[in-house]
Amino acid sequence: MKNKSTNLEILLISNASFFQRDWSELNTNKNDKQLSQKEKLIHLCWNGMLKEMIPEIVQTEVGKKPLTLWEINQSGNMLDLRYGDIDREMNDEWSINPYVYLTFACAN
């Protein structure tokens, strides 16, 4: 039987008013005050705070381990977060990122 893996792709608009709130973390650094809004959001995502900010977006099934953030791609004001249960290359042909999707559409 073939093992199934789960992949999740999330697009965030970094300059949305929701992300302009001050999100506090337990381990705050004085140098974080100098980061741009987009850089702060990337930092929060790598530290696992997306589950705290938007708990509905990263839900785990009962009995399964939570998905791991493997990659963050930046394009314009968007962040393309790629989660999975294993570190595996995602099929970009099925991406919801419009920049990636248009690349494949123009190639056809």
C-alpha positions as CSV (number, residue, x, y, z in Angstrom):
1,M,0.0,0.0,0.0
2,K,1.3,3.5,-0.9
3,N,1.9,6.0,1.9
4,K,-0.1,9.2,1.6
5,S,1.5,12.5,2.5
6,T,-0.3,15.7,3.3
7,N,0.7,19.1,1.8
8,L,-0.8,22.4,2.6
9,E,-0.2,25.7,0.8
10,I,-1.3,29.0,2.4
11,L,-1.1,32.4,0.9
12,L,-0.9,35.4,3.2
13,I,-1.1,39.1,2.1
14,S,1.6,40.6,4.3
15,N,0.3,44.2,4.2
16,A,-3.3,43.2,5.2
17,S,-4.6,45.1,8.2
18,F,-4.9,41.9,10.2
19,F,-1.2,41.4,10.2
20,Q,-0.5,45.0,11.2
21,R,-1.5,44.2,14.8
22,D,1.2,43.9,17.3
23,W,1.7,40.2,17.9
24,S,3.7,39.5,21.1
25,E,5.9,36.5,21.5
26,L,7.5,35.0,24.5
27,N,11.0,35.4,23.2
28,T,11.1,39.0,22.0
29,N,14.3,40.5,20.7
30,K,15.2,44.2,20.6
31,N,16.3,43.9,17.0
32,D,12.8,42.8,16.0
33,K,11.6,46.3,16.4
34,Q,13.6,47.4,13.3
35,L,12.0,44.7,11.0
36,S,9.5,45.6,8.4
37,Q,5.9,44.3,8.7
38,K,6.6,41.5,6.2
39,E,9.8,40.5,8.0
40,K,8.0,40.4,11.3
41,L,5.3,38.2,9.7
42,I,7.9,35.8,8.3
43,H,9.6,35.6,11.7
44,L,6.2,34.9,13.4
45,C,5.4,32.1,10.9
46,W,8.8,30.4,11.3
47,N,8.3,30.5,15.1
48,G,4.9,28.7,14.8
49,M,2.8,31.7,15.7
50,L,0.4,31.3,12.7
51,K,-1.5,28.6,14.7
52,E,-2.0,31.2,17.4
53,M,-2.9,34.1,15.1
54,I,-5.3,32.0,12.8
55,P,-6.1,28.7,14.5
56,E,-8.7,27.7,11.9
57,I,-6.1,27.7,9.1
58,V,-3.7,25.1,10.4
59,Q,-5.9,22.4,11.9
60,T,-4.6,18.9,12.6
61,E,-6.6,15.7,12.4
62,V,-7.1,13.7,15.6
63,G,-4.3,11.1,16.0
64,K,-2.0,12.8,13.4
65,K,1.0,14.9,14.1
66,P,0.8,18.6,13.2
67,L,2.1,19.7,9.8
68,T,5.6,21.3,9.6
69,L,6.4,24.5,7.9
70,W,9.0,23.7,5.3
71,E,9.2,26.7,3.0
72,I,8.2,30.4,2.8
73,N,8.3,32.0,-0.7
74,Q,8.0,35.7,-1.0
75,S,6.5,37.4,-4.0
76,G,5.4,41.0,-3.9
77,N,3.2,41.5,-0.8
78,M,2.4,37.8,-0.7
79,L,3.9,35.0,1.4
80,D,3.5,31.5,0.1
81,L,3.7,29.1,3.1
82,R,4.2,25.4,2.4
83,Y,3.4,22.9,5.1
84,G,3.7,19.2,5.0
85,D,4.1,16.1,7.1
86,I,7.4,15.3,5.2
87,D,9.9,17.5,3.4
88,R,8.8,16.9,-0.1
89,E,8.8,19.0,-3.3
90,M,5.3,20.3,-3.9
91,N,3.8,20.0,-7.4
92,D,3.9,23.7,-8.5
93,E,1.5,22.9,-11.3
94,W,-1.3,22.8,-8.7
95,S,-0.1,25.8,-6.7
96,I,-2.6,28.4,-5.6
97,N,0.1,31.1,-5.9
98,P,-0.9,33.2,-8.9
99,Y,2.8,33.9,-9.9
100,V,3.6,30.2,-10.0
101,Y,0.3,29.3,-11.7
102,L,0.8,31.9,-14.4
103,T,4.3,30.6,-15.1
104,F,2.7,27.2,-16.0
105,A,-0.2,28.8,-17.9
106,C,2.2,30.8,-20.1
107,A,4.3,27.7,-20.8
108,N,1.3,25.8,-22.3
